[in-house]
């Protein structure tokens, strides 16, 4: 069984990331922009492009050094549903993806005929390699001459000026100030939103909050394939309750169906992997690796759950968008609850812990 897992697993594809390049325009620090966008995610880039189309001035401020959010970071297997419902700039993006893969030069490790999600007659394509998304965004920003400022985090202490209920300016930790008539928070964290005093909720709301049915804890009513299918011994020494529980086990249970709590959806890194030998790098054992952290996974196998604990959506050129699957997988369950409201340093520690966890998981499966 473990040999079959090892045959299935492939090493991660060589990465591609957006760095400061020709598309990064200089921001005018003295200017008052029509729109200031905090967050260079897909949403932030789309908002910037549309702002320019409407004849307005705009600047994009990205707290990290990476543009495009998840779209350029491994999530290339788009959950689309009814594709006819996707329009506007979103559809323009997928149309640009299709035009890229219409070119024979786009197919390095397979042909278009080999990839079943390439359909020549369609106007758009819904799966893509991360570097293709990055190139599209880079071209859009360059063509629109959008000023982009990287590695500038919002000063979450008092980095905002508000007058008569409207944001006048924001300031980053480095002291840069950006003035605007309108501000958009396009980050995943919503720090600008929170600093502006917008109300929000962290965690799961109960059914009774808004008289709904699918909120909060879903212990019994939402049975899905991320649950344990077989009984698994949770104790450090099998059968010995006095030995304590394995890492990842919560002893007080999930709570009652429909009740609210502090928990947020689990985080993971979407991995771009490859089945092409020359486009792979080995899984490395992370510093501080603790095999006990993955004992629950191994016991789940021993209990008879032989599902591969990964969900690899195939992208062009033999790559994948690899996501969570099964009871024990890439989701580092329970380790992100403090992230939404944590300070920058704590968030970074949480991200690093998720990275070590996932690196250790992949090394365990591969070895």
Secondary structure, DSSP 8 states (H G I E B T S, - for coil): -HHHHHHH---BB------S-TT-B---TT-EEEEEEE--SHHHHHHHHHHHHTT--EEEEESSS--SGGGGTT--B---SSGGG--HHHHHHHHHHHHHHTSGGG-SSS-GGG-TT--TT-S---B--HHHHHHHHHHHHHHHT-EEEES--B-TTT-EEEETTEEEEEEBTTS-EEEEEEEEE-SSS-HHHHHTT-----SB--HHHHT-SS-S--SSS---TTS-SS----EEETTEEEEEE-TT--TT----TT--BS--------B-BBS-GGGB------TT--GGGGHHHHHHHHTT----S-EEEE-GGGBEEEE--SSSSS--TTS-TTTTT--HHHHHHHHHHHHHHHHHHHHHHH-
